[in-house]
Amino acid sequence: MKLKNFILLFALLMVCHCAFAEAASSSSTSDRSEVDELIVKLEDADARVRTLAAGSLIARQDEYAVNKVNELLTDGSANARIALAAAIQFANDQRYLEGLVRMLGAEEEEVAGAAAQALASFKGEKILTPLKELLLEKTKTVAARVRAAQLLGGIAEKEVVVPLLLVLADDVPELERVVFDILRNITYQILPNEPEAWIRWWEENKDKSREEWLVQVIQGLKKKVEEIDEELRKFKDELSQLLIDQLKKEETDVTEDPKPFIEGARRYDLPQLQLYAIDELGKLSGEVKEVVEVLVALLRVGDSLKVHPDVMARACTSLGKIGDPTAKEPLLKQLYSLRVTVRAAAAQALGAEVFKGPEVVKELVRLLGDDAETVREASCASLGKLKAAEASQELLARLEEDPGGSVRAEALKALAEIGELSALSAICKKLLEDPQAPVRYQAAEALGRLAVLPELTDQDKTAVVDALSQALKADKDQGVRPACALALGKIGSLEAVPALQEALEDDPYEPVQDRSWEALLAITQEHPGQLAKLAGDMMAQNQLERAREAYALLIEKFSPLSEHEKLVLASRSKLASCYVQLGRPTQAMNQYLELIPGSAEAWTSLLAVLKDMCAKEQYTQVREYVVELKKKDPNLGGEETSKQIRDIEDLCNKEPEAPKPSSPPTPESPMS
């Protein structure tokens, strides 16, 4: 019974097995037919049909389809291989990596390119291994090995360096050039095209960890981005310059047609063009509503559109120059900008008189505590321009405490513009003690402005003169000492004369001497006795040009005043003497003519000049002067001088005309 049951069970199993085998055979035949149909469609003229067929083939999992695809990747037509490569890339199917690698050696460029494009989408060890093998296989074509190298370079992993270095030993120039470029791209090293150099570098870096390698790659990428950004900037600047040159060539006048400049200001992609356009727009005044709107719009959208900080700063500057009241609020908002240059430019722009008001002064005072020195400096400058007396104490605090020299200098200038006399003592201290020359220079200028205010007491003026005199003598900077001399000249106090004369005589720096001389003339021109003494001192020191200038000034200033007649006549005689010593007889004779009729001494000097002119064969001029002398004094100074003049006249009449023509003498200005 048991045996019978076993036989029946075995028979049933055999029937089932045969049924399943028959079904499988039928199914296998059906699948193969479908695969074969798809392979036929790979040759269709319609690219869409080929694409769909390739996609269907790659999607199949049966062994027959896989084998057929591998065969086609090796021996199929160009169209079939290209379509299959695209389908493999789309499906990211790694079963066909080896077939794609073989395709890299295809003679048809399009086929090899399709394989390379597909392989570029794969990562990991599975793709590295076949690419390394292809690269190092010397029997393969150079083109195939080049493509393998390029794909390895795209992976940019540390593991690709060794096979790239190994291939350099094959002495294939075309391949070497590609490999050197790839090595530079993946390592970001600037090394020559020499295998030894790269091998040395690898020996020094091969033990780096993955983390260290990635850090190096990131640093290299940053540098590359910076280089690209710099190159892009250069192209933008070049384009900007071309557009600027075009505007200049067309002689476009912003006052006549601002539209091209308005459009230039809107070119966010070309900062240099924007800067030029904004500068030109800043020259406008009056009804320029559209221009103001454009500049204000630049400030409003600056951060969101990544407007260049210089463009925003220049927009602030131009708004300040234009001086439209509607720009006040936008400028006040920019005082809170995160960009230092923008805050500084806005603060500077708000110094225009049209923006003056409590709110502006309050914000500028707030910025005196800004972290950026340029912002504090601009705020000081604007408070001075606005003559904001309410900010004097804050400015004085900046003068005494600010670590920035430029801020202290601007604070000095602002205090002078405001006319803050309470700051005199602090300013004198800065003049004598501040470590930075520009601050001491500005202190000297500030004292020169404040010390002429009518409210200044004599005691304060004396203190200012003393400080300036000390600095004129002791300051080591060649810019500060001339500034001190000029300030003393503006103040006009006789107390400064000794210090100025000392500087004139002893200071080795010529600008100090010149400014001291100018200051001495400015002070003494209201004091004829002092001016005459100054001129005499110059004569005694053989400073003839300066003596001439002083005597001429004295004559010009005091000739109309009868109480100084004697002094003027004496100065004219000395001025004539100066001209004689300077070798300028014509100017000397003009002065002597003003003295006729005069003293015997004047006639004696006059005769000497005439004889000198005869010796130089200036006969025509001598004859003309004799005619003028006869008009002034028919007696020609008396019998003795008259005889000598007639002898001179006879001598001139016997001699031929001088080779150089001359015009009749005309009375000169005493300053000539």
C-alpha positions, 0 to 999 in steps of 0.5 A: 500500500505504501509503495503504491502511494509513493509511485502515485506521488512520483508520477504526479510530481513528474507530470507537474515538472513536465508542465512547468518545463513546457511553460518555461520553455514557452516563456523563454522563447517569448522573452527572447523574441521580445529582446530580438525585436528590441534589438531590431528597433535599435537600428530604426531611423527614428531616434525616438524609436531607438531610445525607447528600445534601448531603455526597454532592453536595459530595464530587462533583468533576464540573462539573454537580454544582458548578454545581448546588450554586452555584445551590442556594446562591443560589436553593435552599430554606432546608433545602437551603442549610442542609444544603449549608452544613454539608457545605461546612464539614465538607469545608472546601471552598473552591470554594463560598466565594462562594456562602456569602458570598451566603448571608449576605444571605439573609432567613432568619436560619437560612440566613444563620447557617448560612453565617456558621458555615461561613465562620468555619471558613475562613482566608486571603486567599480568604475575606478578599476576598469578605467585604471586598467584601460589607462595603463594598457599600452595596447589600447589606442591613445584616444581611449587612454586619454578618455580614461585619464579624463574620466579619472580626473573627473573623479578627483580622488586621491586613488587616481593619482598613482595610475596617472603618474605611472602612465607618464613613464610610457613616453606618449606626448599626447597622453602626457599633456593631458595627464599633467593638466589633470594632475594640476586640476585635481591637486591644485598644484602649480608644477612643471610638466616634469614627471620627477616633480610630480613624483616628488610631490606625491612622495611628500603627500601620499600619506595624507588622510582622506580629511587632509586630502579633502581640505587640500581640494577645498582650498584649491577650489576656493582659489580656483573660484577666486581666479574665475571671479577675478577673470570675470571682474576683468571682463566686466571692467573691460566692457565697462570701459568700452561703454564709458569710452563710447559715451566720451567719444560721443561727447555726451553731456550729462547736463543736456542728456542724462538718460545714457548715464541713468541707464549706466547707473542701473547696470548692476552687472557692470560696477565700473560703468555704474561708478562713472555714470553716478559720478557724472550724475553727481554734477547735476543740480536743480530739477533732477527728480529722476536722477535722485530716484535712480540713486536712491533706488540703488541704496534701497535695493543695494543689499538684496541685489548685491550692489557693489559697496563702492557703487552704493558709496558713490551714490551717497556721494552724488546725492550729497553733491546734488543736494536734493532734500528728498535724499535725506531720509535714504541717506540717514538709513545708510548710516546703519549700513553694514558696509563701512564705505557706505556709512562713511559716504552717507555721513559725508553726504549729509554734510550738505547744508540742505540736509541740516537739522537736529535729526542729522546732527544727532545721527552724525554725533552717534557715528562719532563712536563708530568702530570704523575710523573712516566713519568717525572721520566723515562724521567730524567733517560733516558736523564741521560743514554744518557748523553744528555748535551743539556737537562741539563737546563731542568733537572735543572729546574725539580730539582728545581721545580718538586713537585715529589720527585722521579723526583727530585732524577732522575734529580740529578742522570741524572745531575751527569751522564752528568757531569753538574758542573754548577748544583753543587750549586743547588745540594748542596742546595738540599742536605741540604734543600730538604724535602724528604730523597731519594732526599737528598740521591741522591744529596749526591751520585751526589756530590760524582760523580761530585766532582772527575771530573778534571774540578772541581776547588778547591773552588768548591770542598771545597764547596762540602766537606762543604755541605757533612760534614754538612749533615753527621753531621746534617741529620736526615735520616739514609740513607743519612748520610752513603751516605755523608760519602761514597761521602766524601771518593770518593772525597778524600779531607783531609778537610773531615777528621775531619767531618768523625772522628766526625761521627765515634766517635759520630754517634749512627748508625753503618752503618754511623760509618762503611762508615765513617771509609771506607772513612777515609781509602780511604782518608788517604791511600795516606797520610802515616802520616795521616794514621799512626795518624788514626791508633794510634787514633784507638789504643788509643780508643781501636778500635783494629780491626780498628787499625789493618786494618789501620796499615795493609793498611799502611804496604801494601801501603808503604813497597816498599818505602824506605823513609817510612821504619821507619814508616813501621817498627813502624807500623809493631810493633804496628800491632803485638801489635794489634794482641797480644791484639786481642788474635791472637799470630800466626799473631803477631809472623808473624809480629815480624819475619818481624822485626828480627833482630830488637830492644831490644823492639821487642825481648822483645815483641816477648819473651812475645808472645812465653811465652804466647803461651807456657802457652796455650800449643802451643808447636809445634808452639813455636818450629817452631817459634824458628827454624825460629828465628834462621834462621833470627838471629843465635844470637837470639838478644843477650846473654840475649834473647838467654838464655830465648829462649833456656829455652823456647825451652827446656820447649817445648821439655820436654812437649808432642806434643800439641793435635791440629796439626799445620802447619809451620808458613808462612809469611802472607800478612800484610792485613790478 
